[in-house]
Structures are given as C-alpha cells and as structure tokens.
Amino acid sequence: MEKIETEKFEISKDEWVIIGAITGFAFIWILFVIPHIMTSNWFIGLIPPAQYFLYNIGFFLLIFIVFGTPMSCVIKHKVHIKGVIIGGITSSLFLIMLDLWEPPFLISPNTGEILLTNLESLVGTSVDYTFFWIYSTLFPATRNLFINFPLFGRLSMLFFLIYFLTPIILALIMALLLKPGMFRKMIDGVAERF
C-alpha cells in the first residue's frame, strides 16, 4: 500500500480511490439521476422515507466526503474510512436536525396536519414530511393528541415529536457515535492547529 503523505495526515492510495469513487457516484447521482426520478410517477408514488433516501443519497455521500474526511483527519490525524463514515453520519444527522428547525414548517402546530397539500411535488423528500409519515404510521394516535403548554398554548403531539423530540434523539445518536472522548479529541485537534 503506497502512502501519500501531506503535512500531518497519512492517506493511503486505496482510501483516495474510495473517496474518489464515492464523490464520483454522488455527482453522477445528483446531476443525472435526480432530474429524471423527481418527475417520474413511480418516484412520487413512493412512501416518504424512500423518496427522502433516493432523493438525498448523493447529497449524503457528498456530506460524508466534505465533512467526514476532515473530521477523520482532525480526530485520527489520518484519513480512515471508518472515521469518514462516522463523521459523515454525525454531520448528516446534524444537518437533518438543522433542517427540521429551518422554516417553513410543514406541520401545523395547532392541528398536526400537513400545511402543504400538493403531494405531487418534492414535499415527500422533506425531512418534516418523512418524520410526519413515520410517526403517524407507527403511532396513529398521535394525530389526535394535543399537549397544552403554558407559554405556547395547545400543540399537536406530532408537531412536538417532529420539531422538539426528534432533534433531541438525533443529538443523542450523534453523541453516541462520536463518544465523549472522540468529541474532546476532535476539539483538541482543532485547537492545536490554530
């Protein structure tokens, strides 16, 4: 295995090939596949989690490379595929969490119903709609449950699950993936470079 050395990072030729292949596949998916599938009837007929996954797979692979590779370098001082995958997953979960909080919200806080009804669009690929579908399918009673908060008033349980509880669950998953020691190591690694 031939090593290509940069300042402090070791990157093997095999890892460059893997990173290049993932990047190439992601760009091909985004540039050539997505424009064709997003207007097809079979894609619009899929369940929201499948729409979300198929539409965003190329973007997630790019997130793995763009964010996972530097995280692996900072944590391990070398590009390691396992580190790239863990960094990519945590970065993806963080971006999903941010996307949930980014307006416009797709779910009404008062009724728990979908605000956009044009389902023949890319609404099924949104994070909000995907979690709406998952929660309302797994827990159908949440459509009729409401919580009274002193400051906010009456909120639907679906709105609460999607916009409050889901980000907490995603943050816990990210913490479990990174492990406390790894997070500390990453912060220390960044501080050393400056």
C-alpha positions in Angstrom: 0.0 0.0 0.0 1.6 3.2 -1.2 1.2 6.2 1.2 0.7 9.7 0.0 1.8 12.0 2.8 0.7 15.5 3.4 1.7 17.8 6.3 0.5 15.6 9.2 -2.0 13.4 7.6 -1.5 9.9 6.1 -3.8 9.0 3.3 -3.3 5.6 1.5 -3.8 5.3 -2.2 -6.7 2.9 -1.6 -8.5 5.4 0.6 -8.1 8.1 -2.2 -9.7 5.7 -4.6 -12.6 5.0 -2.3 -13.1 8.8 -1.6 -12.9 9.4 -5.4 -15.4 6.7 -6.2 -17.9 7.9 -3.6 -17.5 11.5 -4.8 -17.9 10.4 -8.4 -21.0 8.4 -7.7 -22.6 11.3 -5.7 -22.0 13.8 -8.5 -23.5 11.3 -11.1 -26.5 10.8 -8.8 -27.1 14.5 -8.3 -26.5 15.6 -11.9 -28.0 12.8 -13.9 -30.3 10.6 -11.8 -32.2 13.1 -9.6 -33.5 15.2 -12.6 -35.1 12.1 -14.1 -36.5 10.5 -10.9 -38.1 13.6 -9.4 -40.6 13.9 -12.2 -41.5 10.3 -12.6 -44.8 8.8 -11.4 -43.1 5.9 -9.6 -41.0 8.2 -7.5 -44.0 10.4 -6.5 -45.8 7.2 -5.5 -43.1 6.0 -3.1 -43.5 6.3 0.6 -41.8 9.5 2.0 -38.8 7.7 3.7 -38.0 6.1 0.3 -38.4 9.4 -1.5 -36.2 11.1 1.0 -33.5 8.5 0.8 -33.5 8.2 -3.0 -33.5 12.0 -3.5 -30.8 12.7 -0.9 -28.4 9.8 -1.3 -26.0 11.8 -3.4 -26.1 14.7 -1.1 -25.4 12.5 1.9 -22.5 10.9 0.2 -21.0 14.3 -0.5 -21.6 15.3 3.1 -19.7 12.1 4.1 -16.7 13.3 2.0 -16.9 17.0 2.7 -17.4 16.8 6.4 -16.4 13.2 7.3 -12.9 13.4 5.8 -11.8 16.5 7.7 -13.3 15.0 10.9 -11.3 11.9 10.4 -8.2 14.0 9.8 -8.7 16.0 12.9 -9.6 13.1 15.2 -7.1 10.4 13.9 -4.5 12.6 12.1 -5.1 10.4 9.0 -8.0 9.6 6.7 -9.6 6.5 7.9 -12.7 5.1 6.2 -14.4 4.2 9.5 -13.7 7.8 10.7 -15.0 9.2 7.5 -18.2 7.2 7.8 -18.8 8.2 11.5 -18.0 11.8 10.7 -20.4 11.7 7.7 -23.2 10.1 9.7 -22.9 12.6 12.5 -22.7 15.5 10.0 -25.7 14.2 8.2 -27.7 13.9 11.4 -26.7 17.4 12.4 -27.9 18.8 9.1 -31.1 16.8 9.4 -31.6 18.4 12.8 -31.0 21.8 11.4 -33.3 21.2 8.5 -36.1 20.3 11.0 -35.8 23.7 12.6 -35.5 25.6 9.3 -38.7 27.3 8.2 -41.1 26.9 6.7 -42.5 24.2 8.9 -44.5 21.6 7.0 -46.7 20.5 10.0 -49.2 22.8 11.7 -48.6 23.3 15.4 -52.3 23.5 16.2 -53.7 20.7 14.2 -50.8 18.4 13.4 -51.8 18.3 9.8 -49.7 18.9 6.7 -49.7 22.5 5.6 -48.8 21.8 2.0 -51.2 19.5 0.3 -49.6 19.4 -3.2 -48.2 15.9 -2.8 -47.3 15.7 -6.5 -44.1 17.7 -5.8 -41.0 17.0 -3.8 -42.7 17.6 -0.5 -42.2 13.8 0.2 -38.5 14.3 0.1 -38.6 16.8 3.0 -37.3 15.9 6.5 -40.6 17.2 8.1 -42.8 15.1 5.9 -40.7 12.0 6.3 -40.9 12.2 10.1 -44.6 13.1 9.9 -45.1 9.9 7.8 -43.0 7.8 10.2 -44.7 9.0 13.4 -48.2 9.0 12.0 -47.7 5.5 10.6 -46.1 3.9 13.7 -48.2 5.8 16.2 -51.5 6.7 14.6 -53.0 8.0 17.8 -50.5 11.0 17.7 -52.7 12.6 15.1 -55.4 13.2 17.6 -53.3 14.0 20.7 -52.6 17.5 21.9 -50.4 19.0 24.6 -51.1 22.2 26.5 -48.0 24.2 27.2 -48.3 27.3 29.4 -46.2 29.5 27.1 -47.1 28.0 23.7 -50.7 27.0 24.2 -52.1 23.9 22.5 -49.6 22.0 20.4 -50.2 18.8 18.4 -48.3 15.7 19.6 -47.0 15.2 16.0 -45.6 18.8 16.0 -43.9 18.2 19.4 -42.5 14.8 18.3 -41.1 16.2 15.0 -39.7 19.6 16.0 -38.8 19.0 19.7 -38.2 15.3 20.4 -36.6 14.2 17.1 -33.8 16.8 17.3 -33.0 15.6 20.9 -33.0 11.9 19.7 -30.7 12.9 16.8 -28.3 14.8 19.1 -28.1 11.7 21.4 -27.3 9.5 18.4 -24.6 11.9 17.4 -23.1 11.9 20.9 -23.2 8.0 20.9 -21.5 7.9 17.5 -18.8 10.4 18.4 -18.3 9.2 22.0 -17.3 11.8 24.6 -13.6 11.1 24.3 -13.7 11.4 20.5 -15.5 14.7 20.7 -12.9 16.0 23.1 -10.1 14.8 20.9 -11.7 16.5 17.9 -11.9 19.8 19.7 -8.3 19.5 21.0 -7.1 18.6 17.5 -8.7 21.7 16.0 -7.3 23.9 18.8 -3.8 22.6 18.1 -3.9 23.7 14.5 -4.6 27.3 15.4 
